[in-house]
Amino acid sequence: MKPTETTGPVDVAIVGAGAAGLATAIFAARKLRKRTVVALDGARTLGSKILVSGGGRCNVTNRVVTPADFNGGSRNTTKRVLAAFTTEQTIAFFSEIGVELVEEGGGKLFPTSNTATTVRDALIREVERRGVHILTGRRVSGIERSGEAFLIDTGSGDPLRAACVVLATGGRSLPKTGSDGGGYTLAERLEHSLVPTTPGLVPLVLDGAFHKGLSGIAHDAEVTLAAQGSKPVRTRGPILWTHFGVSGPAVLDISRHWHRARLEHRRATLSASFLPGNDFALAEKHLLDLAASRPKLRLHNAISTFVPDRVAKTIIQELNIHSTTSMIGLRREDRRRLIQALLAWPLPVLDSRGYQHAEITAGGVPLSEVDPSSMASRRCPGLYLVGEILDVDGRIGGFNFQWAWSSAWVAAAGIGKQFGP
Ligand SMILES: Cc1cc2nc3c(=O)[nH]c(=O)nc-3n(C[C@H](O)[C@H](O)[C@H](O)COP(=O)(O)OP(=O)(O)OC[C@H]3O[C@@H](n4cnc5c(N)ncnc54)[C@H](O)[C@@H]3O)c2cc1C
């Protein structure tokens, strides 16, 4: 897309034209028909993160979105913002701009086209149709208050003067898309504070060799993080073994909790139950029944009724149980050791794969510093904050985009009020 030039002061300058910035631009331009709305982005290609989202299919939202699907700042603020622009409104909005959504497992909504390009292109088309000026390749390096207005340093020519500014610069995750954390510095210079950030929805790097031979295998598990000073956190869903460690939804969802514990110097251990929904007694009964009904069954074949065969073999090997053991030949103490291991397999985390591989950033500008009825800054009049720059992060399943759409809607309403009827 060709950058659109603007001259002179503008009414609304949106810094960052990712999901939240593009949506704010559309909603604000629809409300303020006679005002100039400009969206500036440091990246040359708009919406790169939308394009890679949801495995290239963009999980736009979720059928059921509640504050409990989010971590970070105030539940109350999250609730108010989400209630102002719901999943139903998101579905209707995307339909209006030509993107129909279809529901998949876990309530996830994807475009029927099955490609994220449809979502990105539709947003950009609507932004242009509404007369918003988009300036790409304009990384904002400073924003200053100047009387009632703002001066925005875009690294090119004179600063742009704007009556109000929306910070939609995202977090630090996947920095190659343009979200490199620079927005936090802009917010701090405008009197905001920052909850320290960590990667979230990120794969974990494991010590040891257990995972190495299992790379590419996925199966169901319940992952538990036991961290000093807080209740255990549990996530359930597929895990995916990789050459470096472990990934998959259950691991991605828990990763932010592991990072927060490390940030706060709290000792934390991660483990996985390969028998989600089972306890010791149920698992033991299952194995004893198998021993009675099929005494000659090889142990790994019995264990592969719970987990994929290769995982079963590796577990048996790690526990130093002979590979040819049959069910009838399994000693009581080995059976008990095996069940304990299947219920709480240690995942010795060395680190995560970091922001380069994280889907979101946990932490950011505290929600207490924005007004939930307008996303207006409580620290700097005329400034609004939307999307991932704020201290709120959703679990996997379309929740992070819903936060982007909802906060954009609320900010547009706030900006509408600022300019009056
Ligand atoms: C691989 C991946 C897959 C994902 N999949 C999903 C999914 O399927 N569903 C879901 O709900 N969420 C998903 N997410 C999360 C979701 O993409 C983000 O939560 C969402 O994009 C945040 O929107 P945002 O507009 O706040 O920030 P971003 O999308 O990060 O956009 C910020 C924009 O600001 C620009 N910018 C930054 N600093 C400056 C500056 N100083 N000057 C000018 N411009 C600047 C950047 O170039 C960027 O375009 C995924 C994320 C990743 C990385």
The ligand as a Tripos MOL2 file, in Angstrom:
@<TRIPOS>MOLECULE
LIG
   53    58     1     0     0
SMALL
NO_CHARGES

@<TRIPOS>ATOM
      1 C1          2.1460  -15.9070   15.9050 C.3       1 LIG1
      2 C2          0.9580  -15.2310   16.5650 C.ar      1 LIG1
      3 C3         -0.2890  -15.8020   16.4380 C.ar      1 LIG1
      4 C4         -1.3850  -15.1930   17.0600 C.ar      1 LIG1
      5 N1         -2.6260  -15.7340   16.8700 N.ar      1 LIG1
      6 C5         -3.7070  -15.1600   17.4620 C.ar      1 LIG1
      7 C6         -5.0190  -15.6330   17.1860 C.ar      1 LIG1
      8 O1         -5.2300  -16.4880   16.3240 O.2       1 LIG1
      9 N2         -6.0450  -15.0730   17.8910 N.ar      1 LIG1
     10 C7         -5.8580  -14.0610   18.7970 C.ar      1 LIG1
     11 O2         -6.8290  -13.6020   19.4180 O.2       1 LIG1
     12 N3         -4.6320  -13.5400   19.0070 N.ar      1 LIG1
     13 C8         -3.5700  -14.0530   18.3470 C.ar      1 LIG1
     14 N4         -2.3160  -13.5170   18.5440 N.ar      1 LIG1
     15 C9         -2.2020  -12.3160   19.4110 C.3       1 LIG1
     16 C10        -2.6780  -11.0860   18.6330 C.3       1 LIG1
     17 O3         -2.0590  -11.0810   17.3570 O.3       1 LIG1
     18 C11        -2.3090   -9.8100   19.3960 C.3       1 LIG1
     19 O4         -2.8420   -9.8600   20.6910 O.3       1 LIG1
     20 C12        -2.8740   -8.5910   18.6710 C.3       1 LIG1
     21 O5         -2.3260   -8.5180   17.3620 O.3       1 LIG1
     22 C13        -2.5270   -7.3100   19.4280 C.3       1 LIG1
     23 O6         -2.9810   -6.2320   18.6690 O.3       1 LIG1
     24 P1         -2.3530   -4.7800   18.8410 P.3       1 LIG1
     25 O7         -2.9290   -3.9870   17.7160 O.co2     1 LIG1
     26 O8         -2.5350   -4.3240   20.2180 O.co2     1 LIG1
     27 O9         -0.7910   -4.9590   18.6160 O.3       1 LIG1
     28 P2         -0.0060   -5.4220   17.3140 P.3       1 LIG1
     29 O10        -0.8370   -6.3180   16.4780 O.co2     1 LIG1
     30 O11         1.2780   -5.9470   17.8300 O.co2     1 LIG1
     31 O12         0.2060   -4.0820   16.4890 O.3       1 LIG1
     32 C14         1.0100   -3.0280   16.9180 C.3       1 LIG1
     33 C15         1.4100   -2.2000   15.7280 C.3       1 LIG1
     34 O13         2.0900   -1.0420   16.1960 O.3       1 LIG1
     35 C16         3.1990   -0.7780   15.3700 C.3       1 LIG1
     36 N5          4.1660   -0.0410   16.1720 N.ar      1 LIG1
     37 C17         4.8170   -0.4390   17.2840 C.ar      1 LIG1
     38 N6          5.5860    0.5420   17.7610 N.ar      1 LIG1
     39 C18         5.4350    1.5990   16.9220 C.ar      1 LIG1
     40 C19         5.9710    2.9170   16.8950 C.ar      1 LIG1
     41 N7          6.8160    3.3530   17.8210 N.pl3     1 LIG1
     42 N8          5.5850    3.7340   15.8770 N.ar      1 LIG1
     43 C20         4.6990    3.3240   14.9210 C.ar      1 LIG1
     44 N9          4.1740    2.0880   14.9160 N.ar      1 LIG1
     45 C21         4.5220    1.2370   15.9070 C.ar      1 LIG1
     46 C22         3.6840   -2.1420   14.9230 C.3       1 LIG1
     47 O14         4.4030   -2.0610   13.7110 O.3       1 LIG1
     48 C23         2.3710   -2.9070   14.7790 C.3       1 LIG1
     49 O15         1.8610   -2.8360   13.4650 O.3       1 LIG1
     50 C24        -1.2130  -14.0460   17.8760 C.ar      1 LIG1
     51 C25         0.0510  -13.4710   17.9710 C.ar      1 LIG1
     52 C26         1.1380  -14.0470   17.3130 C.ar      1 LIG1
     53 C27         2.4810  -13.3850   17.4360 C.3       1 LIG1
@<TRIPOS>BOND
     1     1     2 1
     2     2     3 ar
     3     2    52 ar
     4     3     4 ar
     5     4     5 ar
     6     4    50 ar
     7     5     6 ar
     8     6     7 ar
     9     6    13 1
    10     7     8 2
    11     7     9 ar
    12     9    10 ar
    13    10    11 2
    14    10    12 ar
    15    12    13 ar
    16    13    14 ar
    17    14    15 1
    18    14    50 ar
    19    15    16 1
    20    16    17 1
    21    16    18 1
    22    18    19 1
    23    18    20 1
    24    20    21 1
    25    20    22 1
    26    22    23 1
    27    23    24 1
    28    24    25 2
    29    24    26 1
    30    24    27 1
    31    27    28 1
    32    28    29 2
    33    28    30 1
    34    28    31 1
    35    31    32 1
    36    32    33 1
    37    33    34 1
    38    33    48 1
    39    34    35 1
    40    35    36 1
    41    35    46 1
    42    36    37 ar
    43    36    45 ar
    44    37    38 ar
    45    38    39 ar
    46    39    40 ar
    47    39    45 ar
    48    40    41 1
    49    40    42 ar
    50    42    43 ar
    51    43    44 ar
    52    44    45 ar
    53    46    47 1
    54    46    48 1
    55    48    49 1
    56    50    51 ar
    57    51    52 ar
    58    52    53 1
@<TRIPOS>SUBSTRUCTURE
     1 LIG1         1 GROUP 0 **** ****
